[in-house]
Amino acid sequence: MVVLIGLVLAFGLCAVIATLINGFKPSNPAMAVSTAALTVIPAPSSTPIPLPGDGATVTPNPSGDVSHDGIALGMYVQISGTGGDGLKMRVGPGMESDTLFLGMESEVYKVKDGPKDADGYTWWYLEAPYDQTRKGWAASKYLTIVASPH
């Protein structure tokens, strides 16, 4: 008798669960299919180096001083030539200075200070125009002049 009551209760519980599950199904089967929205964001491309006479504008250098690499205060530069490894942004000019963070290939910065010569490199103090917390000293060997983003 107990077994029969247990079977009846189990059957009844299964029927209730099946009814609840069916109650949550959409009435229109076409609405049951959802489509994912995919947004493709292209990877950054290399920004061309502005050449004299090509119509590109470079932020003027307020001091008029230009180093041998063509970089000057107020210009915008892009990290390039690291092979995708990025560039160590340092506390001060020189290889012995502590690393603050890694600047990524193609990332653009504004030149705020420099030049300083140390360890066989010319160093510039850079600041990201989109994030003032991303700033530090970088070797000009891995910098390319780019047009002002403004």
PLY file of the C-alpha trace (Angstrom):
ply
format ascii 1.0
element vertex 150
property float x
property float y
property float z
element edge 149
property int vertex1
property int vertex2
end_header
0.00 0.00 0.00
2.79 2.44 0.92
4.49 1.69 -2.39
1.27 2.42 -4.28
0.84 5.76 -2.50
4.49 6.64 -3.20
4.03 5.87 -6.92
0.88 7.98 -7.12
2.62 10.91 -5.40
5.69 10.61 -7.67
3.47 10.48 -10.77
1.53 13.52 -9.54
4.73 15.47 -8.82
6.06 14.70 -12.31
2.78 15.90 -13.83
2.96 19.19 -11.88
6.60 19.78 -12.95
5.77 19.02 -16.60
2.85 21.46 -16.46
5.06 24.19 -14.99
7.76 23.65 -17.63
5.22 23.80 -20.46
3.76 26.97 -18.96
7.07 28.80 -19.45
7.43 27.96 -23.14
6.65 30.79 -25.56
3.42 30.36 -27.48
5.16 31.30 -30.75
8.08 28.89 -31.52
9.76 31.55 -33.69
10.15 33.72 -30.59
11.98 30.92 -28.78
15.08 31.38 -30.95
17.34 34.18 -29.84
20.01 35.73 -31.99
23.27 37.00 -30.54
24.31 40.51 -31.54
27.95 40.63 -32.59
29.86 43.88 -32.80
33.17 43.70 -34.64
35.73 46.21 -33.43
38.65 46.47 -35.82
42.16 46.25 -34.39
44.15 49.48 -34.33
46.15 50.12 -37.43
49.46 51.82 -37.76
49.14 55.58 -38.02
51.23 56.93 -40.89
54.13 59.21 -40.09
53.40 62.73 -41.32
55.94 63.85 -43.87
56.72 67.46 -44.73
54.34 68.70 -47.40
51.82 65.84 -47.11
49.19 68.10 -45.51
49.46 66.46 -42.09
49.38 68.76 -39.11
51.62 68.26 -36.13
51.05 70.13 -32.89
53.45 73.05 -32.91
56.40 72.95 -30.57
56.08 75.87 -28.17
59.80 76.05 -27.41
61.00 75.61 -30.99
63.53 72.95 -29.89
63.62 69.74 -31.93
65.88 66.81 -31.11
67.79 64.73 -33.64
64.87 62.27 -33.80
62.46 65.06 -34.87
60.40 64.81 -31.70
59.66 68.01 -29.80
57.55 69.19 -26.85
53.83 69.32 -27.59
53.98 66.77 -30.42
52.09 63.49 -30.47
53.99 60.24 -30.82
52.97 56.64 -31.27
54.71 53.56 -29.91
56.07 51.55 -32.83
58.79 49.06 -33.62
58.38 46.90 -30.51
57.16 43.88 -32.45
53.96 43.92 -30.42
55.86 43.60 -27.12
55.06 47.15 -26.00
57.33 49.81 -24.50
58.27 50.14 -20.84
57.19 53.53 -19.53
59.57 54.49 -16.73
59.71 56.72 -13.64
62.73 58.57 -15.04
64.94 58.59 -18.13
67.30 55.63 -18.28
67.25 51.85 -18.32
67.78 51.66 -14.55
64.59 53.63 -13.76
61.66 51.61 -12.44
58.95 50.60 -14.90
55.55 52.22 -14.32
53.57 50.29 -16.94
53.80 48.86 -20.45
52.71 51.13 -23.30
51.13 49.08 -26.09
52.16 49.09 -29.76
50.29 51.87 -31.69
49.29 53.69 -28.48
49.47 57.49 -28.87
50.98 59.90 -26.31
51.67 63.63 -26.05
55.27 64.76 -25.43
55.35 66.70 -22.14
59.09 66.89 -21.27
62.51 66.06 -22.61
64.71 65.31 -24.32
67.05 63.67 -21.82
69.97 61.51 -22.91
70.70 58.38 -20.86
72.07 54.90 -21.57
72.54 55.63 -25.27
68.91 56.65 -25.83
67.02 59.92 -26.07
64.17 59.91 -23.54
60.86 61.79 -23.62
58.24 62.20 -20.91
54.90 61.17 -22.42
51.28 61.41 -21.29
48.30 59.66 -22.85
45.76 62.29 -24.01
42.86 60.02 -23.03
44.16 59.02 -19.56
46.43 61.34 -17.56
47.41 58.43 -15.28
49.28 56.79 -18.18
52.48 58.82 -18.23
56.18 58.15 -18.01
59.57 58.32 -19.72
60.13 56.39 -22.96
63.06 55.90 -25.35
62.59 57.70 -28.68
63.88 54.66 -30.58
60.36 53.22 -30.28
58.41 56.42 -30.97
57.02 57.73 -34.24
55.65 61.25 -34.76
51.92 61.33 -35.59
49.43 64.04 -36.48
47.58 65.75 -33.65
44.32 63.94 -32.84
42.53 67.29 -32.37
0 1
1 2
2 3
3 4
4 5
5 6
6 7
7 8
8 9
9 10
10 11
11 12
12 13
13 14
14 15
15 16
16 17
17 18
18 19
19 20
20 21
21 22
22 23
23 24
24 25
25 26
26 27
27 28
28 29
29 30
30 31
31 32
32 33
33 34
34 35
35 36
36 37
37 38
38 39
39 40
40 41
41 42
42 43
43 44
44 45
45 46
46 47
47 48
48 49
49 50
50 51
51 52
52 53
53 54
54 55
55 56
56 57
57 58
58 59
59 60
60 61
61 62
62 63
63 64
64 65
65 66
66 67
67 68
68 69
69 70
70 71
71 72
72 73
73 74
74 75
75 76
76 77
77 78
78 79
79 80
80 81
81 82
82 83
83 84
84 85
85 86
86 87
87 88
88 89
89 90
90 91
91 92
92 93
93 94
94 95
95 96
96 97
97 98
98 99
99 100
100 101
101 102
102 103
103 104
104 105
105 106
106 107
107 108
108 109
109 110
110 111
111 112
112 113
113 114
114 115
115 116
116 117
117 118
118 119
119 120
120 121
121 122
122 123
123 124
124 125
125 126
126 127
127 128
128 129
129 130
130 131
131 132
132 133
133 134
134 135
135 136
136 137
137 138
138 139
139 140
140 141
141 142
142 143
143 144
144 145
145 146
146 147
147 148
148 149
